Amino acid sequence: MRLTNVQKILLTLSVAVILVNTSKAQSERLTDLRDGRTYKTVVIGSQTWMAQNLSTRTVEFSCYGMYKADTTSCKKLGTVYTWKVAQVACPNGWHLPSKEEYQQLLLSLGEDRKHQYDVLVNGEFNALSNGMVPGEVFWTSSETKYQAIGAAFPVHTHKIFINKMSKDRLASVRCLRNMR
């Protein structure tokens, strides 16, 4: 069977679309080889972030739902960790982002703080509350002399804050892909 030029072009375009869709699908998921859990990812600016809260049980963790201990909420909301445990919680090839990497995330969305909040909470980043506070708090790898730094997404302000907090409190983790 001999293909016409139009058929050859259509076949080439079809193969290209399949290759693009395949590579896109692979980049949208992270499988944690430690426990087999799979997470959605999202590219924002030049960074690739987990689009779900880390939920590994290979390190010390806690589960909360509606402001109280609830192990059934881990699957939906992720687990929460102390700052010390969060430092080693991310899977291989990923890391706990620094304060500066969260600031880069925000800057890549522009300077309107309400817009940043809307994109990160209602968009693909999906900063879903872990059930402990009205909003969400994520650990960073950064610290001061006595405290750690967290990224807070309080519901009542519709803005994102990068603040100091006690290293003993529990917060969620979003891992960032290591730069290649």
N, C-alpha and C positions, 0 to 999 in steps of 0.2 A: 504494500500500500504506500503510495506516494503522498506526502503532505504538501498542501499549498503553502505559500508564504504566510497567509493569514493564519492558517492552522498552526504553523511553526511559532508564530508570534504569540498566539493564544496559549500554546503549550508552555512556552518559555515563561510567560507571565504567570501561569498557574503554578508552575514549579517555584517561582520566586515568591509568590504569595504563601505557599505552603512552608517554605523555608523561613520566611519572616515570622509567620504565625507560630511555628515550632519554637524558634529561638525566643520569641516573646513569652510563650507559655512557660518555658523553662526558667526565665528570669523572674517570673511572678511567684515562685515558690522557693522556700528554703526547707530542706529536710534536715532536722537535727539528728545526726547519726548516733548520738548517745542514747536516744530513746525512741527514735522513729517518728516523732511528732513533725508535722508539716505546717509551715506558716506562710501566709501571703507576704509579699514584699512590695514595696513601692519606690519608684525613683522620683526624688524631688531635687531639682537642681542637678548637681553632680553626685549626689549621695543616694545610696540604696539602703533603705530602712526596712525593718520588719514592720508590717502593717497590722500586726497582732501582738498582744502582750506575750512575753516569754512565759512558757508554762512547763519548764523542765522540772523534773523531780529528781534529777541527778545531783542536786545540791540541796541544802536546807531551804525550805520554803514554807509559806503559809497560804491558805485559801480564805477569801472573804467574800461575802455576798450580803448586800443590803446592810452594811455596817456591822456585821457580826461574823464569827468564824462559820464557814460553810464549805466543806470540801467538794460539794457538787458544783460549785461555781467556778472551779479551776478551769474546766474545759472551755467555758464561754468567756470568762473574764481574764484568764491567766492567773498565775500565782504571784505572790508578793514576797519581797526579800528585804533583808537588812542591807545596808550599804556595803558592808564587808563581803557578804555572800554575792551581792550583785557584781562585784569586781571580777568574779570568776564564773559567772553564770552563762555567758554567751557561748554559742557553739564555735567550733574551730572555723576560722576564716571571718569571724564576726567579732565585734568588741562592744563594750559599754561605751557609748559616746561621751565625749568631754563636754564641758560647758561651752567651749568654743564651737564644737560641732553642732550643738543645738542652736547656737547663735547663727551659724552659717545656714542651717535649715530655715530659720525664721527670715533671714535676709534674702534667701532665694525666693521667698514668697512676697517680697516687697515690704514696705515700712508700715502699712496700715495694720495695726495690731488686731482689729476685729476681723479683717480679711484672713490674716494668718490663722487665727483661732477657727474660723469657719472652715477653712481648707483642711486643717489638721484634725479637727473634731468630726466634721461632717463629710469630709472627703475620703480618699483612699487610705490616708494614714490612720484614720479611724481610732482616735484617742478615746476609746471606750472606758468608762469608769470601772475601776476594779471592785467597786462595791464598798470601799472603805470610807470614801469621802465624796461629797457632791462635786464631781469632777474627776480629774486624774492627776497623778503625780508620778513622774518617771525619774529614776536615778540617773545621774551623770557619773563619770569616773573622777570628776574634779572634787577637790576638797579645800577647806581652809584649815587653819591650825586645829580647830576643835569640831568643825562641822563639815558635812558633805553639801554638795550643790545638787539641787533637783530642779526639774522643769515641771511647773505646775500649770494645770489647765482648769482653773475653777469655773464652775458652771455660771455663777452669778455675775462674773465680770466680763465674760466673753473675750478675754485676753489671756496671753500666755506670759508667765513670769518665771524667771530663772532665779531661784532663791536659795539661801542657806537653810539647812534643816538637820535635825539630829541624826546621827549615823545609826541609831538604834531603832528608828521608826521603820515601818514597812512601806515599801513603794513598789510599783511595777517596773519592769525593764523592757526597753525596746533596744534591740541590738542594731548596730550599723555595720555594713559590710566593710571589711578592710580594703583600703585602696590597693590596687594592683600595681 
